[in-house]
Amino acid sequence: MKMLSFPRSAADRFRAAHAADPRRLRLAFFALLAVIVVLMSVKYAAKISKPGDSGQQSRSAFLRWRELINGVFRGENIYVGVNEYPNPPIMAVLLRPFAALPPVAGALAWFYAKVLLAVLAAVWVFRLVGARRPPPPAPLPEGKGGNDLRNSDPFAESEEASRFGAPFPSGRGAGGGGLRLDLAKAAAIVLCLPPLLGDLSHNNVNIFILFLVVGCLEAFRRRLDTLAGLTLALAVACKVTPLLFVAYFAWKRCWRVLGATLVGLALWLAVVPGLTFGWDRTRDLMAGWYALMVERPLLKGEVTTEHPNQAVTGFVYRLFTHSPSYIVYPDNIPTPAEYHNLIDIGRPAAWAIVKALTAAFALAVVVLCRWPVRRPTDARQGWVFAAECGFICLGMLLFSERTWKHHAVVLLLPLAVLTYAVAVVELPRRVRRFALGALVASFLLTAVPGLFAGRAADLAMVYGTHTLAFALQTVAVGLLLACRSGGVGGIFEPGREPNLR
């Protein structure tokens, strides 16, 4: 009995400590995260100070790309040759201040810049998931009703209001809603730590892309549509996958955002590189990038089937066609090394499956993403709108031509939605259990393989552990949106239902 009562008493003490001083527990959590980041930076500094197999400092993505970034400013074409730069020229322009520094100093500066960007992205994500409480109603004329405005306000800071999507309370609301919301935010951060820490260690640009995507949504939340479009355009110009948000805003008929995005694409893909490198050279660089990253996978059908690719395309072709999961490069010539195909259905059939899954996802967006955002009175935040945006983020991972595990930093948004929903949204019991199970399973699928030796972790990637985690979260977020649309069950929502037509 004492063993059974210990967890309960510990939970009671934790609840009492949070009720007495929630800020203290939050600061302790942030301090723990800060210690983890500092220790990782020390480990990263030790790693990059050692030369790689080639004798050069190349033990992180930033250091590998650094020479290419500096090379493009020396007049080199970085899209041909043994090492090819995967991003458009604007990315090299943005990274130039860091690449111009000495190798270790530049790498650490980019490391800590990304820490700051990740913090800002997390703040904006939690703002997006929460909903702003409308102003209290005007007092009724004397004799026409009670003066207890709190009881008449369905959005009062209470447990029920937080279930609907009221702001994250201060922790002193009724029913302990503040504690659950703090736990939801902490859980979202912890669940997203593997890709976040992985990208910091790898020191690539994925956290920067997360920052741009969430920054676009923060500007949209503030009704700064032009800024939202320009920010989205920069995200697309740096990495193609945020293009899904262009389709999303087109479905929402947010024309100002789309117009600003088109202007921004011209600005970031042509004008800024043109002013930096010259117009003719920018045209040649863009042609080289297009041939490398667009023409080869989309027009020529070249599919990356190596085990790090966790996109649906890589998963289907790797396991269901005669395609290699390991490739070696003797004399810089790609040579298949290992196959782990479960069955060979042929590349045409695999192509049809990928296209069918892509079409199914697009149909799901049309059916489920119905939250109104165009009218001045429409809320551009809250867990429902955030769930739609998280659904798009999951599509970015699943339906890209290639998705490495570090790209999963954009899971911060769908994870925040799922933890929020499990914590405070009134859901059908089966939906809540599935969402909770999806959170646990996806964390195990993405975090546990990394605890094993290199070969075991690689084999887990061969069979698509991250792909399965993305799929589980996609289904879970889709169920939340189906609940909101009335397709699965009801959501407790005081007040008027918004028009979803």
PASEBA-18636 format. One line per 8 residues: number of its first residue (from 0); their letters; for each residue z negated, x negated, y negated of C-alpha. Coordinates in pm, 1 decimal, padded with zeros to 6 digits. Each point is the difference from the previous one (the first is absolute). Layout:
REM residues N
NUM) A) Z/X/Y  ... $
REM end
This chain:
REM residues 501
0) MKMLSFPR) 00000.0/00000.0/00000.0  -00077.1/-00286.5/-00237.6  00344.4/-00147.4/00066.2  00161.6/00334.9/-00078.0  -00202.4/00049.4/-00314.7  00079.0/-00344.0/-00143.6  00358.7/00079.7/-00114.3  -00119.6/00327.2/-00148.0 $
8) SAADRFRA) -00283.0/-00164.8/-00191.7  00234.0/-00275.4/-00121.0  00245.3/00263.3/-00122.1  -00282.4/00185.2/-00174.1  -00111.4/-00319.0/-00173.8  00355.2/-00076.2/-00105.6  00043.8/00353.1/-00133.1  -00326.7/-00024.5/-00191.7 $
16) AHAADPRR) 00096.5/-00338.4/-00145.1  00334.9/00137.5/-00113.8  -00163.8/00303.6/-00158.7  -00249.8/-00221.9/-00182.2  00249.2/-00257.1/-00130.5  00363.7/00035.4/00115.1  00114.1/-00273.6/-00237.0  -00208.1/-00258.4/00182.5 $
24) LRLAFFAL) 00169.7/00070.7/00332.1  00342.0/-00003.8/-00163.0  -00071.3/-00337.9/-00158.6  -00114.8/-00133.0/00336.8  00327.0/00115.5/00157.6  00207.1/-00157.2/-00278.8  -00201.3/-00321.6/00029.1  00074.9/-00013.7/00372.1 $
32) LAVIVVLM) 00371.1/00044.6/-00069.8  -00015.9/-00274.0/-00264.2  -00162.5/-00239.1/00247.3  00273.3/00074.0/00254.5  00272.1/-00068.5/-00257.9  -00160.8/-00324.5/-00117.4  -00040.3/-00125.1/00356.7  00361.2/00090.1/00072.7 $
40) SVKYAAKI) 00116.7/-00185.7/-00310.5  -00191.5/-00310.1/00112.5  00158.3/00024.5/00344.1  00341.5/00057.6/-00157.0  -00038.2/-00301.9/-00229.4  -00086.2/-00218.1/00298.8  00301.9/00131.8/00190.9  00258.8/-00052.7/-00271.5 $
48) SKPGDSGQ) -00123.6/-00347.9/-00087.1  00121.9/-00120.3/00340.1  00372.9/-00063.7/00047.6  00197.0/00208.0/00245.6  00205.7/-00121.9/00294.7  00275.8/-00111.2/-00236.4  -00241.4/-00220.3/-00192.9  00012.8/00223.9/-00306.4 $
56) QSRSAFLR) -00255.0/00246.7/-00135.0  00137.5/00316.5/00157.0  -00297.6/00160.8/00172.6  00027.3/00333.7/-00182.6  00276.1/00232.4/-00113.1  -00050.8/-00094.1/-00364.1  00044.6/-00370.8/00070.5  00307.7/00066.2/00214.9 $
64) WRELINGV) 00160.2/00209.9/-00273.4  -00119.0/-00230.0/-00281.0  00274.9/-00254.3/00055.1  00261.9/00276.5/00007.1  -00138.3/00156.0/-00319.4  00013.4/-00333.0/-00178.7  00339.9/-00062.9/00155.4  00157.6/00311.2/-00148.4 $
72) FRGENIYV) -00102.0/-00125.9/-00343.2  00173.0/-00329.7/00082.4  00324.5/00183.3/00065.6  -00020.5/00040.4/00378.2  00108.9/00308.6/00193.5  -00314.3/00097.3/00189.9  00170.6/00269.8/00207.9  00206.9/-00234.7/00217.3 $
80) GVNEYPNP) -00105.0/-00286.3/00222.9  -00270.4/-00057.4/00257.2  -00277.9/00159.2/-00205.1  00104.9/00320.1/-00175.3  -00202.7/00173.4/-00269.0  -00057.9/00366.7/00097.0  -00062.3/00149.2/-00346.4  00233.2/00064.2/-00294.4 $
88) PIMAVLLR) 00009.1/-00251.8/-00288.9  -00254.0/00196.0/-00208.1  -00271.4/-00096.0/00250.9  00073.3/-00367.3/-00057.5  -00020.3/00057.3/-00375.8  -00341.4/00164.5/00035.1  -00136.3/-00274.2/00226.6  00137.7/-00286.1/-00208.5 $
96) PFAALPPV) -00325.6/-00055.6/-00200.3  -00188.6/-00048.1/00328.0  00272.8/-00206.7/00167.8  00014.6/-00234.5/-00299.7  -00361.6/-00105.0/00061.4  -00095.5/-00270.2/00251.3  00016.2/00139.6/00355.0  -00370.0/00057.7/00067.5 $
104) AGALAWFY) -00076.1/00116.0/-00354.6  00293.1/00241.6/00000.2  -00087.8/00139.5/00341.9  -00364.6/00058.6/-00095.3  00098.9/00152.8/-00333.8  00228.2/00246.6/00181.4  -00276.4/00064.4/00255.1  -00254.1/00103.4/-00263.4 $
112) AKVLLAVL) 00259.2/00189.1/-00203.8  00061.8/00212.3/00308.8  -00374.3/00056.3/00041.6  -00004.5/00148.1/-00350.4  00308.2/00211.0/00075.0  -00161.0/00130.1/00320.6  -00315.7/00100.6/-00190.0  00204.3/00188.5/-00260.0 $
120) AAVWVFRL) 00203.9/00168.2/00273.5  -00318.5/00116.5/00174.8  -00142.1/00143.4/-00323.8  00322.2/00190.0/-00066.8  00021.9/00126.4/00358.5  -00348.1/00152.0/-00016.5  00081.5/00158.1/-00336.3  00312.1/00151.7/00151.6 $
128) VGARRPPP) -00183.1/00143.8/00299.6  -00270.1/00156.1/-00217.9  00073.9/00304.9/-00215.9  -00101.6/00045.7/-00357.8  -00231.7/00293.4/-00059.2  00145.7/00241.1/-00257.2  -00202.6/00078.8/-00311.5  -00269.5/00266.6/00046.5 $
136) PAPLPEGK) 00100.2/00355.7/-00088.3  -00080.0/00134.6/-00343.8  -00333.4/00186.5/-00023.3  00028.4/00370.8/00066.5  -00083.3/00242.0/-00279.5  -00361.9/00096.8/-00015.9  -00085.1/00260.0/00258.6  00320.5/-00059.8/00200.9 $
144) GGNDLRNS) -00138.9/-00244.6/00250.2  -00254.5/-00268.2/00074.0  -00033.3/-00322.9/-00188.6  -00010.0/-00216.3/00312.3  00337.7/-00167.0/-00049.3  -00058.5/-00239.0/00287.3  -00019.6/00283.8/00249.0  00318.4/00153.6/-00142.3 $
152) DPFAESEE) 00194.1/-00325.9/00018.9  00159.3/-00044.2/00343.9  00060.1/-00366.7/-00079.8  -00366.8/-00077.9/-00067.5  -00107.8/-00336.6/00134.0  -00119.6/00117.7/00336.9  00081.1/-00040.1/00363.8  00247.7/00287.3/-00009.4 $
160) ASRFGAPF) 00175.1/-00141.3/-00305.1  00036.4/-00339.0/00161.7  00156.6/00166.8/00302.8  00268.1/00141.4/-00223.9  00068.3/-00331.5/-00165.6  -00233.8/-00027.2/-00294.7  -00069.1/-00346.3/-00138.7  -00203.3/-00241.2/00205.0 $
168) PSGRGAGG) -00349.0/00107.6/-00108.0  -00272.9/-00230.3/-00116.8  -00190.1/00036.0/00322.6  -00258.2/00251.9/-00115.8  00201.3/00313.3/00070.3  -00107.7/00267.9/00239.5  00025.6/-00060.5/00369.2  00031.2/-00375.7/-00025.7 $
176) GGLRLDLA) 00367.0/00019.2/-00095.8  -00032.9/-00320.1/-00201.4  -00117.0/-00194.8/00304.7  00286.1/00128.5/00213.2  00250.3/-00086.7/-00269.8  -00138.6/-00350.1/-00041.5  00019.3/-00044.5/00375.7  00356.9/00131.9/-00002.3 $
184) KAAAIVLC) 00104.6/-00254.9/-00261.0  -00178.5/-00281.9/00179.9  00160.9/00102.5/00329.7  00347.9/00002.4/-00156.2  -00050.4/-00353.2/-00131.0  -00140.4/-00129.1/00328.9  00280.2/00160.2/00202.4  00258.8/-00158.9/-00229.3 $
192) LPPLLGDL) -00164.0/-00343.5/00001.4  00210.9/-00144.2/00288.1  00333.9/00030.5/-00183.8  -00155.2/-00080.2/-00339.5  -00169.9/-00315.7/00124.4  00306.4/-00084.1/00205.6  00223.9/00014.0/-00304.8  -00246.6/-00208.1/-00200.7 $
200) SHNNVNIF) -00002.6/-00261.7/00275.3  00377.8/00013.5/00037.9  00029.0/00013.0/-00381.8  00317.3/00205.6/-00009.6  00090.1/00271.1/-00253.7  -00110.2/00314.5/00185.3  -00316.0/00062.8/-00204.0  00216.9/-00030.1/-00310.3 $
208) ILFLVVGC) 00225.8/00273.9/00139.9  -00307.5/00214.3/00073.7  -00110.1/-00052.8/-00360.2  00338.3/00111.5/-00134.7  00019.3/00309.3/00222.0  -00353.0/00111.4/-00084.6  00056.7/-00094.5/-00364.6  00299.8/00233.5/-00004.7 $
216) LEAFRRRL) -00216.6/00280.9/00138.2  -00277.7/-00074.5/-00250.0  00249.2/00023.5/-00287.0  00135.4/00323.3/00148.5  -00354.9/00134.9/00028.3  -00046.8/-00072.4/-00370.5  00334.2/00178.0/-00069.0  00160.0/-00323.9/-00120.2 $
224) DTLAGLTL) 00323.8/00079.7/00180.8  00209.9/-00268.0/-00167.6  -00250.9/-00270.9/00087.3  -00021.3/00138.5/00354.4  00377.0/-00025.6/00039.1  00020.0/-00353.2/-00140.1  -00283.3/-00112.3/00228.6  00161.0/00162.2/00303.0 $
232) ALAVACKV) 00327.0/-00171.2/-00088.8  -00174.0/-00338.5/-00003.9  -00148.5/00073.5/00343.3  00345.4/00091.8/00134.5  00157.2/-00304.2/-00166.1  -00255.7/-00228.3/00165.8  00007.9/00169.5/00340.2  00235.6/00277.0/00109.0 $
240) TPLLFVAY) -00241.6/00222.3/00195.1  -00162.9/00170.6/-00305.7  00340.9/00165.5/-00038.3  -00151.0/00280.6/00209.6  -00203.9/00099.3/-00304.3  00324.4/00046.3/-00193.2  00102.7/00258.9/00259.3  -00348.2/00155.0/-00021.7 $
248) FAWKRCWR) 00016.8/00039.8/-00377.9  00352.9/00138.5/00034.4  -00136.1/00263.7/00241.3  -00269.3/00075.1/-00256.9  00269.7/00024.1/-00271.7  -00183.6/-00244.7/-00225.2  00309.6/-00083.6/-00201.3  -00168.9/-00214.4/-00263.0 $
256) VLGATLVG) -00145.9/-00224.5/00269.5  00340.2/-00027.2/00166.6  00175.7/-00076.0/-00327.9  -00248.8/-00273.8/-00083.2  00040.1/-00137.7/00352.1  00376.4/-00031.5/-00042.4  -00045.4/-00175.1/-00333.4  -00265.2/-00222.9/00154.9 $
264) LALWLAVV) 00224.6/-00099.0/00289.9  00264.5/-00116.3/-00244.6  -00268.0/-00183.5/-00196.0  -00165.9/-00178.3/00293.7  00308.5/-00066.7/00214.0  00249.4/-00093.9/-00271.2  -00132.9/-00040.4/-00353.2  -00310.1/-00216.1/00055.9 $
272) PGLTFGWD) 00163.6/-00228.2/00262.0  00314.2/-00011.7/-00213.6  -00194.7/-00121.0/-00300.8  -00177.1/-00252.6/00222.3  00282.3/-00140.7/00213.1  00314.1/00116.6/-00178.3  00213.4/00301.7/00082.6  00251.5/-00162.9/00234.7 $
280) RTRDLMAG) -00267.8/-00179.8/00197.5  -00210.6/00314.9/00023.0  00300.4/00182.5/00144.7  00041.7/-00272.5/00262.6  -00371.1/00002.9/00083.9  -00006.6/00377.8/00035.8  00310.4/-00014.2/00220.5  -00173.6/-00256.2/00222.2 $
288) WYALMVER) -00316.0/00209.8/00023.7  00203.2/00315.0/00075.4  00188.0/-00172.2/00282.1  -00325.9/-00129.9/00145.8  -00235.2/00298.0/-00028.8  00224.8/00308.1/-00026.7  00341.5/-00067.7/00150.8  -00119.5/-00173.2/00316.1 $
296) PLLKGEVT) -00258.0/00258.5/00113.5  00155.3/00319.5/-00138.2  00374.6/-00055.4/00015.5  00035.1/-00254.8/00279.1  -00277.7/00145.6/00213.8  -00197.0/-00322.8/00039.5  -00349.1/00100.3/00115.2  -00303.2/-00227.8/-00004.6 $
304) TEHPNQAV) -00158.8/00053.7/00342.1  -00247.8/-00289.2/-00002.6  -00357.1/00103.4/00080.0  -00133.9/-00022.7/-00359.2  00229.0/00288.3/-00100.8  -00215.2/00313.6/00021.1  00248.9/00241.7/-00154.2  00138.9/00281.4/00213.3 $
312) TGFVYRLF) 00335.8/-00177.1/00015.6  -00145.8/-00320.1/00142.0  -00229.0/00192.0/00236.6  00278.1/00214.4/00149.5  00256.8/-00278.0/00033.5  -00252.4/-00253.3/00134.5  -00139.4/00221.2/00276.3  00293.2/00225.8/00085.5 $
320) THSPSYIV) 00306.4/-00224.9/-00027.8  00085.3/-00343.5/00133.5  -00126.5/-00175.3/-00312.7  -00230.0/-00301.3/-00027.0  -00362.4/00021.3/-00107.2  -00028.1/-00377.4/-00047.7  00260.0/-00219.7/-00167.3  -00010.0/-00378.5/-00032.9 $
328) YPDNIPTP) 00203.4/-00211.8/-00240.6  00113.9/-00329.6/00155.5  00207.3/-00183.7/-00260.5  -00047.0/00309.3/-00221.7  00205.3/00212.2/00241.2  -00167.9/00332.9/00093.4  -00029.9/00011.5/00379.3  -00160.9/00284.4/00202.2 $
336) AEYHNLID) -00303.5/-00127.9/00189.5  -00175.0/00302.2/00156.3  00073.8/00364.0/00071.9  -00252.0/00279.9/00056.4  00233.8/00299.0/00028.2  -00143.1/00301.8/00179.0  00347.4/00146.8/00049.5  00348.3/-00056.1/-00138.4 $
344) IGRPAAWA) 00136.9/00321.0/-00147.7  00269.3/-00182.0/-00195.2  00023.5/-00070.9/-00370.0  00191.3/00320.9/-00088.3  -00275.3/00212.2/00155.4  -00267.0/-00205.9/-00176.4  00184.0/00045.7/-00328.5  00008.4/00376.8/00059.3 $
352) IVKALTAA) -00375.7/00006.6/00070.7  -00079.3/-00191.6/-00318.1  00220.2/00229.1/-00207.6  -00154.2/00309.5/00160.6  -00352.2/-00124.1/-00079.1  00105.2/-00079.1/-00355.6  00146.1/00348.4/-00041.0  -00317.0/00153.5/00145.7 $
360) FALAVVVL) -00210.3/-00189.1/-00254.0  00224.7/00115.0/-00284.7  -00030.5/00359.7/00122.1  -00378.7/-00038.1/00015.6  -00001.7/-00113.5/-00363.9  00202.3/00305.0/-00101.4  -00226.0/00238.9/00192.9  -00340.3/-00153.8/-00072.0 $
368) CRWPVRRP) 00028.5/-00156.3/-00346.0  -00017.8/00317.2/-00208.8  -00271.4/-00079.7/-00254.8  00126.8/00095.9/-00350.2  00002.1/-00279.0/-00259.0  00259.4/00097.4/-00262.9  -00185.1/00249.9/-00219.6  -00249.2/-00116.0/-00262.7 $
376) TDARQGWV) -00276.2/00185.8/00183.8  00080.1/-00150.3/00341.1  -00256.1/-00251.4/00126.4  00146.6/-00340.2/00075.4  -00298.0/-00117.3/00198.9  -00230.8/00122.8/00271.5  00005.5/-00057.9/00371.2  00304.1/00221.5/00065.2 $
384) FAAECGFI) 00229.2/-00183.1/-00242.3  -00143.8/-00332.0/00117.6  00071.6/00102.9/00360.2  00364.4/00059.1/-00090.0  00021.9/-00345.5/-00158.1  -00178.7/-00152.3/00300.0  00253.5/00170.5/00226.2  00278.7/-00176.5/-00191.6 $
392) CLGMLLFS) -00183.4/-00334.1/00030.5  -00011.0/00044.8/00376.5  00371.5/00073.4/-00002.7  00054.2/-00329.5/-00183.7  -00161.3/-00180.8/00292.5  00156.0/00197.2/00283.6  00358.8/00022.6/-00119.5  00055.7/-00335.2/-00163.7 $
400) ERTWKHHA) 00250.2/-00231.0/00165.4  -00285.7/-00241.8/00062.2  -00376.2/00043.4/-00041.7  -00241.1/-00288.3/00048.8  -00370.5/00071.1/00050.3  -00082.3/-00127.1/-00350.5  00220.7/00271.6/-00147.3  -00267.4/00247.6/00110.0 $
408) VVLLLPLA) -00200.6/-00057.5/-00320.0  00154.3/00327.0/-00123.8  -00214.5/00175.0/00262.3  -00276.7/-00004.8/-00261.0  00124.2/00333.0/-00136.2  00033.7/00198.1/00327.6  -00326.6/-00151.1/00123.7  -00177.6/00113.6/-00317.1 $
416) VLTYAVAV) 00140.4/00349.7/00050.3  -00104.5/00016.6/00364.6  -00352.7/-00130.4/-00058.3  -00041.7/00239.0/-00293.5  00121.6/00294.1/00208.3  -00223.9/-00084.0/00294.5  -00298.6/-00042.2/-00232.1  00017.1/00304.6/-00225.2 $
424) VELPRRVR) 00302.6/00225.7/00055.6  -00062.7/00316.2/00202.2  00248.3/-00033.9/00284.1  00047.2/00167.0/00336.5  -00218.9/-00182.0/00248.2  00290.3/-00124.9/00209.7  00180.3/-00137.3/-00305.3  -00311.9/-00180.1/-00119.5 $
432) RFALGALV) -00052.7/-00151.8/00343.7  00361.7/-00110.7/00021.9  -00014.5/-00156.9/-00347.1  -00319.7/-00183.7/00089.6  00147.2/-00111.1/00330.8  00315.5/-00119.6/-00175.1  -00209.0/-00209.8/-00238.9  -00196.3/-00161.5/00281.7 $
440) ASFLLTAV) 00301.7/-00052.6/00225.0  00220.2/-00142.9/-00275.3  -00272.6/-00245.6/-00099.7  -00039.3/-00114.2/00359.6  00376.1/-00029.9/00044.1  00042.5/-00214.8/-00310.4  -00322.6/-00202.9/-00001.9  -00093.1/-00067.6/00362.5 $
448) PGLFAGRA) 00321.0/-00186.2/00105.2  -00064.9/-00252.7/-00275.3  -00328.7/-00093.9/00166.6  00179.5/-00137.6/00306.1  00189.0/-00323.3/00043.1  00348.4/-00031.2/-00143.3  00188.8/00100.6/00313.9  -00205.9/00315.7/00059.4 $
456) ADLAMVYG) 00032.4/00103.3/-00364.3  00375.9/-00053.4/00012.2  00032.4/00206.9/00317.4  -00188.3/00282.5/-00168.5  00255.8/-00013.4/-00279.4  00280.7/00004.3/00257.3  -00114.1/00344.1/00114.0  -00041.5/00128.3/-00354.5 $
464) THTLAFAL) -00373.6/00028.7/-00062.3  00057.3/00026.3/-00373.8  00289.4/00242.0/00049.1  -00226.8/00228.1/00201.9  -00269.0/-00024.3/-00268.1  00250.7/00096.9/-00269.8  00120.1/00291.4/00212.1  -00354.9/00125.5/00061.8 $
472) QTVAVGLL) -00080.3/-00005.5/-00369.8  00328.6/00172.6/-00081.1  -00083.3/00285.5/00236.9  -00354.6/00022.1/-00137.6  00113.4/00015.7/-00363.0  00270.7/00247.9/00099.2  -00264.2/00223.4/00158.2  -00203.7/-00010.3/-00320.8 $
480) LACRSGGV) 00304.9/00107.8/-00198.2  00077.8/00268.8/00258.0  -00354.7/00131.1/-00041.6  00051.4/00015.8/-00373.6  00329.6/00182.4/00047.4  -00156.9/00249.4/00239.2  00177.8/-00132.5/00305.7  -00306.4/-00098.8/00203.3 $
488) GGIFEPGR) -00311.8/00140.2/-00155.0  -00176.3/00076.8/-00321.5  -00151.1/-00220.6/-00262.6  -00298.4/00121.8/-00193.1  00121.6/00026.6/-00355.6  -00183.2/00198.6/-00262.9  00206.6/00136.9/-00279.7  00369.2/00076.9/-00028.9 $
496) EPNLR) 00252.0/-00138.8/00243.1  00277.4/-00197.4/-00173.5  00353.5/00125.4/00041.6  00165.7/-00213.2/00267.7  00345.2/00143.2/-00032.8 $
REM end
